[in-house]
């Protein structure tokens, strides 16, 4: 099964110092070695948006190009909006990108690899799997 890797995991791997000792980075490395990683355009945008230096930006941009964007459809955005409404009406707040990740994972039968605890709240109402 392929895995959508959330922004927070990419940030640990590429934007933080002393990253190699982190278990999340080891898991990401294993997923990459097994060709299981799926990139979404909005995740790419979030990762790159957090870069402060021009040189780091271009270096990371080049590195991430090894992971082509998984194709998104109109239905993904519509489902993300539906998920947003469903969660909000049940007192659960989230970002548009998070709900898009959930929608794509649900449609494509992929799991989501994240350390963002918000996804555990989303999972109470939405049909998608977290990678463990």
Secondary structure as UniProt FT lines:
FT   STRAND          3..5
FT   HELIX           7..14
FT   TURN            20..21
FT   HELIX           23..33
FT   TURN            34..35
FT   STRAND          37..39
FT   HELIX           41..49
FT   HELIX           54..64
FT   TURN            65..66
FT   HELIX           74..88
FT   TURN            89..91
FT   HELIX           96..108
FT   STRAND          111..113
FT   HELIX           118..123
FT   TURN            124..125
FT   STRAND          129..130
//
